[in-house]
């Protein structure tokens, strides 16, 4: 380990404490090292070394845990928010038929359904206007949940040729037709 990274006996020194504080801002070790006063020339390696220092790593972990308690932002809360988006049903936000599309009154939708909305806008012109509702990306939320649950680790790209895939699809189609 580089000399300037070695932890002093006992508590962290002032520069190391500053690194911990700066790192918690954006989780960028290089920039945190620079902001904490370490050399710009060696900041990328130095930042990495600082993160590997057990005392600094423990201080960062302790501060992150305290922040999670203070802000009530936990993995469970993030997953719940992702689930609200991932398992939303747009029929609870809008009604549509051959007669058109109508937004439901915001006072009638649940907090879970409201959380799926990223934007509502309206434009009014002399000849009418439009109302637009945008929702958060449901597929992205499902992907993030799936990655968290490690659902996709066993998925591997197919090595089958296009002809083999076409033949397999044809067999499936024939079997379904019977």
N, C-alpha and C positions, 0 to 999 in steps of 0.2 A: 504494500500500500504506500502511496505517496506520503511524504513527511507531513505535509500540511493537512492531511486527512486524518492522521492518527488522533484518536480521541484522547483528551486529557484525562488523567485519573479523576474519578468523581464525575461531576456534572459536565455538561458540554460547555465549551468556551463560547464567547459572545458571537463569534463568526459562525460557529456550527449552529447555535440557537437561531441565528438570523437565517441560515440556510433552511432550517426546518420550517420557519415561518414563511419564507419565500416559496418553498417547494409546495406548501399547502395551497397556495394561490392558484397555481395552474398545473401542478404535477409535472413540471418540466425541470428536470434536474440541472440541465445546462444553464438555462436562464436563471434559475434559483441561485446557482453558484455565482453567476455574474452579479446578480442583484445583492448577494450577500457579501460581495467584495473580493471574491476569488478572481484570479487572472482569467481574462477572456481567452487567452491562448490555450489554456489547459482546462477550460470550464467543462467541455464535454466529457473528458476523461475524469476530471475532478468531481463533477456532479455524480457520475456513475460510482466512483469510489466512495463518495460521501454516503450514497444510498446503501452501500454494502457495509458501512460501519455499523456494528450492532447497536451501539448506543444511539446513534442518529436514527436508525431504522426503528428502534423501540420508541423513541421520542415522537417520530412521525406517526407510528401506529397509535400511540396513546392520544395524540392530538386529533387524529381522524376519528377515533372512537368517541372522544369527548364532543366533537362537532356533530357526529351522528346523533348522539343523545340530545344535544342542545337544539339542533334543527329538526329533529325527528325525521330525518331523511335516512331511511334504512333500506337494505336490499328488499325487504318485504314490501315496503311502501312503494318502491320503484316498480316491483313486479305487479303489485295491485294496480298501479296506474297504467302499466302496459296492458294488463288484462282488460281494463276498461275499454281501451282502444281496440285490442285484438278481438274481443268477443262482442263488440257493439253490433247493433242491428239498425241500419239506417231508417227502417220503417218506423222506428220510435221518434225520429227527428222530422221526417217529411212524409207526406202522403202524395201518391201519384196515381193517376189514372189517365184514361183517354181524354179527360177534360183538362188535364194539366197537373202541375206540381204545386203543392201548398206546404209551406213550413208550419210545423206545429208551434203553438205559442210556447215561448221559452219557460213560462211559469208552470207548464204542465209536464215538462220533461224532468227526469230524475237527474241527480248530480252525476251518476255514472254516465248517462247519455250525454249530458252537457260537457263532460270532460273529453268526449271524442271530437268536439267541434274545435277547429283551429281558427275559423274565420266566418263571419257573417257580414255580408255587405249588400248594399242596395244602391242602385243608380236610378235616378228619376229623370226622365226626359219629357219633352212636350207631348210626345206620342205614346207615353207609357213608361216603362222601366223594367228593371230586372232585379231580382233578389237572388243572391248566391250564398250557398253554404259550402264550406270546405271542411272536411274532416281529416283528422290525423291519419297517417298511412297505416292501415290495418295490417297489410302484409309485412311491413317493417316491424311492427309490434309483435306479430306472430314469430317472425324470424328471431328477434331478440329474445323472446321467451324460449323458443326452441333451442337457441344457442346456450342460454343459461341452463336449461335442462339437459344439455349435451345430447340432444336428439339427433344431431346431424353428424356426429363424429364417425359413425360407421359408414356413412354414405361415401361411396367412391365413384369416380367417373366411370362410365361404361366403356369397355374396350370393344364392344360389339360394333361391327360395321353397319353402315346404313342399310345394306341388304338384309343382314341378320335381324335388325330391328324391324324392318318392314315385314319380313316373313313372320316374326313373332306377333306383330300387330294383326296381320292377316289371320293367323290361327286364333287369336283372341276374338276377332270379329266373327269368324265362322262359328266358334263355340257359343258365342252370345246369340247368334242367329238361330240356333237349333232349338 
